[in-house]
Amino acid sequence: MWYLCVFYHRLLDYRRPEVESLAQLFGAFEDTQNDEVRYQLQWKLPPHHHPDSPFHFVNLPSEQVARNIANRSILVKGMYELWGEGGSYEELKDSVLSYPDERKLPYLDSDSTFKITVDCFGKVISLEEQKGLILGLSYVPFKGRVNLRNPDHNFWLIEVDNYGVNNGLPPIVQKRIFFGREVGGADRKLIPTYQLKSRTYLGPTAMDAEMAFLMANQALATSGKLVFDPFVGTGSILVAAAHFGAMTMGADIDIRVVRDGRGPDCNVWSNFKQYGLPMPVGLLRADNNLPPWRPELKEVFDAIICDPPYGVRAGGRKSGGRKLLKGAVEPYIVPDDKRTDHIPSTAPYSLVECVHDLLDRAAKMLVMRGRLVFFYPVLREDDFTENHFPEHPCFKLISSSEQILSSRYSRVLLTMVKTGPYTDEIAEAARIKHIEFKENHVKWLEDGNLHSAVFSPADAQVTEAGDSKFGKDPKPKYRGKYV
């Protein structure tokens, strides 16, 4: 059945992938005969609407699936059973009256309570106008009682204004009016509850609460699943996964972060305690380059979610110090009496190496159909496509969502699904693919180049012809900002 899905007008690239991931979580897709799984839903736009419009129609198998998706989502404002639509209120009336009575009457009986909410996009409707519009719905045979606090059924009248200058709308040719019954909607109270400014323990790269919840949804975090973050930091991503009931586990190369924090009441554990969430299964001092797992250990985690260090706010580190890696000194064992306060030496860890290690470890440690969700930086001078993203024989890329951070670079949230078993042959094929990727696409990923490109003076980015090096067409702006 087709439902009207109304999104919040932000993070445009993330909206459909989140809904499709939640559809997978709530069983909207059936396995095919060859045991493959679909990862995309059927979508369509209202007449004359731009793809960036917050209004989309989505085909879902049942109302329960639609309700579960809407209630769990971060970016879905509401999911509605559409009773009618039109370019004018006369067209809307005809559309509503032609909607089958067997679909309408069960929600209009005298034993139920109801509420009508008037909403709009691109304009403001006064209270007097809202009252008039509600009275104009007299052709709908409501028999129940009005209950504004806790109604059994909530009906929405949504008006989309004509496209004009600075009205916040993507290009829409004509006005559109929708009327329908609410099936479910996002709980945006999560965002202020988990906002970073009230978080007990923070670091310079703590993940924004809204983005952390989106990542957890992309990874299908839910009760009974084990989620791992190999760059846990202050635990922001795992906090979001734990909120949805998942068991969590994290690792970080900096022992001071995972063990000490800023004291006994200000550390990663206190962030979970602050929100009354289950504590992580474990927090390890571990290196993504040299993981602590036994060689025979495979397929442990249901999802791996992380934000790898890509050298803009914080650079990656790996075990071993420069002298040790160059062979100037031999490996050594730390004496027992110095282990408590010992901080292991580390060396720079390029993003190329970091991403390769991440994909290789995830291919080995994820269960079949487990998800790898991570951010990947992109210089905005590149007309990148999916082929420019890291690849691995064990994984299928199902979504890539860009978040613009500045005029010079952005980051893309990549969601991959494990589709094949990890073997020695696969590991060798992945190593060759990584070498080809490194040589052909991302020379700027080596140490320091991304940081230099982002923070170098703007004048240095201008070519001899006077054109900016970063000539990629800018993302459309609505209400004066990127969304």
N, C-alpha and C positions, 0 to 999 in steps of 0.2 A: 504494500500500500504506500502511496505517496504522501509524505508529510512536508509541511512548510517548516524549514529550519531557519531560524533567525539568529544570526551570529552577532556577538559584540564586534564593533567596527575597529578591530585592532589585530595585530599579528596575522595579517591576511594569509600568509603562506602556511600558517599552522592550523587553520580551521578545519579544512576537509581531512587532512591526515589524522587529526585527533579523533574526529567522528568515526573514521574508518577503522582506526585502532580499537576504539571502544566497541564498535560493531563486532569486531573479531572477538573481543573479550566476552561479549554477551551472546555469542552464538548466532550472529546474523548470517554467517557464511557456512555452507555445507561442503564437506569434502567431496571432491569429484571421484570418478572411478579410478583414476590413476593416482589417487591420494594427494593431489595438489589442492592448495587452499587459495581461494580468491582473497585479495586484499583491498579491492576497490568496490565502492558502491556505485549505483546508478544515480547521477545527479542531473538536474536541469535547472535553468534559470527562468524567472518570470519574464514575460515579453519585454523586450527593449532594455533589459538589465545588463550591466557590465559584470564580468566575472568577479570583480572586487566588491560587488554589492553584498550587503549583509543578508540578503534574502535568497535562499536556495530551496529547491525541492529535492528531497532525497527519498529513495525507495527502500523501505525497511519491511522485514517479514511480519512484524507484529507490533501492536501498540506497546506491549511490555518491553520489547527491545528498544523502541523509541524512547520510552520513559526512562529506562535505565541509562541510556546514552546521555540524554539531556540532563538528568540529575547528577551524573558523575562528571560531565564535561566542565571545562573551565571557560571555553569560548562560546558555547551555545547559550544564547540568552533565553531561547524558548523553542520548544518543538510543538507544533500545532496540527491538529486534524483540521484541514481547511474546508470550511463549509461554503465559501464563496469568495470571489475576487472580481475586480472590475476596474475600469479606468474612471468610473464615476459612481456615485452612490445609487444611481438608477441601475447601472449594470450590476453593481454588487447585490442589490435587492433581487434582481432576476436570477442571479447565480445562486444565492442562498435558497430561494424558493424552489429552484430546480434540483437542489441536493436531496438525495433520497430520504424520505421520512423515516424509514427504518433505521437510518444512521443518526437522525436528529432526536427523535422522540424519547429514547431512553434517558437523555440528559435534560429533558424539559418537563418531566413529570412533577406533580404537586408535592411529592414527598422529598424532593431534593432542594438544596440551596444553591444559589449561584451568585456570581459577581461578573460585571462587565468592566474591563479595563481598556481605556483608550490610550493608544501609544502612537508615536509618529517618528519619522526619520527625516531630517533635513529641515524641520520647521518646529515651531512651538504652538501648541494648541491650548488656549485658555480654559479655565474650569467651566466657564459658561458655554464655550463651544463644545467641550466634552459632554456636558449635560445634554445639549441639543442633539449631538450625534447619537448618544445612547437612546434618547427618546425616539430618534428616527429609526430605531430597530424594532418598532412596535409590530412589524410584520412577522417577527420571530415569536412563536407562541410559547413564551415563558410562562409556566404555571407554578413554579416553585417560589420560595421566599428568597429575598435578597439577604446575603450575609457577606459583609465586607471584610470580616476578620478571618474566618475559616470556612470558605464555601466548599461545597462538594464539587462544583464545577466552575472553572474560571474561563470566561470567554474574552477574547481579545479582538478589538477593532484597531487595525494598524494602518496608518495612512503614510504613504511615501510621497514626498513633495516632488513637483516638477524639478528637473535639473536646472540649476542656475549657478551663478558665480558665488563661491565661498559659502555654499550651503552644506558642505561636508559630504556631498554625494558623489559617487562615481557617475560617469555619464549615463543618465536615464532620460529617455525621450519624453515620456509622459507620466503623469501621476498614476499611482496604483494603490488600490485599497484592498485589504485582506480582512476577512472575518473568520474566526475559527475557535475551536476548543483547545485549551492548553493541555498538552499531554505531560510535559515536564519542563524543567528549566534548571540552569546552573545555580549552584550555591556559591555566589561570589563572596560570601562572608569568610570563606577560607582565606582569601587574599589578605584582608586586614588582620585576621587572626594570626597568620604566619608571616607577616611582613618583617623584613630584615631589621627595621629600626627598633623593633621590640625584642629581637633575638638576643639570648644571653651571651652567646659566644660567636663572634664574627671574625672573618679574615678578609684580606683584600680581594679575594676572588670568590666570595660566597655567592651562590646562585640565587638570583631573584626568586621569590616564592612562587609567583605565577608561572615562570618558566620551569621551575622544578616540578610543579604539578603537571605541566604539559609533558615533560620528559617521562614522568612516572606513568602517565596515561599511554604514551607511545610505547612504553615497555610492558604494558598490560600488568602493572603491579596490582596484586590482589592477595587476599588471604591464602596461605598455603604455598606461596611462591618465595623463593630465595633470591634477593636482589643484591648485586655486588657493585661497589664503586671503587675502582683501583686508584683513584685520585680523590680520596674522600674529603680532605681538607677539614672544614668545620662541620661537615655532615649535612649540608642543606638539601642535597638531592635525596639522601637516604631518609631524611625527615619526611619528605613528601611521600616516598614509597611506603614508609611505616604508617603514615596516616591512612593509606588505603589498605592496611592490614598485612602487607608483605613483611616477611622476615628479612632483615638487612645485615649486611656485612661490608666492611670497608677497609681500605689499606691506604697508606701514605708513606712516602719515603722520609718525611720529616717526623722523627720520633717525638719531637717537642709538641707537635700538633695533636697526635693521637694519644699520647700518654699524659702530658702535663697540661696543655692548654694555658690558661692564665691562673690556674689554681684549682682547688678541689671543687669549687662551686661555679667554675667558669671554664668548661671544656666541652668536647663533643658530646659526652654523656649527658651533661646538663641541658643541652638543647632538646634531647628526647624527653628528659624529665620535665622540662618546662611545659610541654604540651601533653603530658600524660601518655606518651607513646611507648610501645614495647622497646626495650633496649636492644641495640644491635647484638647479633649472635657473637660478633667479635670485631675488634678493630686492630689491625696489624700494622707494624712497621715493616713495610715490604716495598720492593722495587719492581716496577712494571717490566724492567729490562731483565731482571733476575728473580722471577716469582718463587715463592717458597713452597709451591705445591710439589708433591711427590710425582715423579715422571709418569707413573701408571695411572694417576688420578685424572679422570675425564668426566665431562657432562655432569657438573655439580650445580651450576647456577641456572635459574630460569630466565634471568635478565641481567645484563651489565649496562649500567647507566653512568656516564661520566662526562666531564668537561676537561679534556686533556690540556696541559699547559702548552700554549702556543707562542709564548714569548712577548706578549704585549704588556700585560700587567705583571706576569710572573713567568719565568722561564722554567723549562723542564730540567730535572736533575736525575742522574742515575748513580748507582753505587760505584765507588772505585777511585775517586781522585785522579788528577792528571798524571801524577808520577806512577801510580799503580797501573793505569791503563796503558801508559807508554812503556811499561816494563822497567822503569828506573828503580823501582823498589819491589821486593818480593811480597806476596800476600802474607799477612800476619794475623795472629790470634790475639784478641784483646784480653789482657789479664783479668782474672775474676774480680780483683779488688777495684778495677776501674770501669767495669761494665755498667754500673748503675748510672753514672753521669757521662758515659761515653756517647759522643755524637759522631756517627760514621762519616767519613769523608765522601764527598760526591763530586761529580763532574757534569758538564753541560750535556743535555739530552735533546737532540734535535727533534723537531716535530716529525720529520720523515721517519726516523727510527722509532719514535714513540708510537705513531699510528700503525706502523708495521707490527710492532710488538703487541699492540692492543688487539689488532685483528687476529693475529696468530693465537694469542692466549684465549681470546673469546671463542674462536673456532674450536678450541680444544675443551674449554671448560663449560660452554653452554650446552644445555640439552637440545635435542632436535626441536626445531621451531621456536627455540629461545630467541630473544631479541637483544641486539646490541644497539644502543642509542647513545650517540655522542656528537659533540660539536666539532666542526671542522672550519678553520678560517679560510677566507677567500679574499684576495685582493680584487677590488672592484674594477680594475683595468681589464680583467679577463672576462671574456664572454663564455663563462664556464657552462658546461652541460653535465649531465650525470656521468658521462664518460671520463670526466676530469676528476671524479672523486675516487678515493682509494677503493680497491676491489679485492675480493678474496673468493676463491672457488667454493668455499663452504657457505657463502652468504649471498642473499638476494636483497638488493636495495629496493625498498618499497615506498620510501618517501624522502624528500629533501626539502627543507623549509628554511628560507633565508631570513635572517634578522640583520638589518642594516645598523651598524654601530657608528659609522662615520662615512664621510664622502670617499674615504680611501679603502676601507675594508669592511667586510661583514662576516658573519659566521653562519654556517648552515647546519641545521640539526639533521643528521643522517639517521635513519631508522633502517636497520638491516635484520633480516630473519635468517636463522641458520637452516639451510635446506639440505645439507649433505654431511656425512660423517667425516671426522678428522683422521687422516692417515698420513704416513710418512710421504707418500706420493703427493698428497694434497699440500703438505707443508712445503715441499720442494717447488711445486707449481706456484704457490703463493709467493715464495721468495723471488722467483723469476719475474712474476707479474709486478711485484713491488719495485724491482730494479728498473723495469721498463717504465713504470709510472713515474719514478723519481727522475729518470733521465729525460722524459718527454714532456712532462707537464708542470712540475712544481719546483723549479730550481730556487724560487724565492723562499721555500720552506726551510732552507738550511739555517744554521745558527745566525741570528741577528738580522737577517734580511727582512723578515716581516716587521720587526720592531722599527727598523730603519725606514721602511716604506711608509709606515703609519705616522711616525713622529718626525720625519725629515721636513725641513721648511717647505712651504707651499711653492715658493719660487723655484725650488729645485725640480718640481714636477712638471715644469712647463717646457715643452720642446722648442726647437729652434724656430718652428713655424708659428709658435705662439699658442699652440693648442695644448690643453691640459693632457697629461699622460693618462689621466683617469677619465677617459671619454665615454665610459659606458652610460647608456641612457639612464637617467635617474629614475628611481621608483616613483610612481605617482604619489603626490601629496594630497591629503585630505585634511581640512581644517588646519592647514599650515604646517603639518608635521608628517613624517613618515609613519606609516602604520603597518 
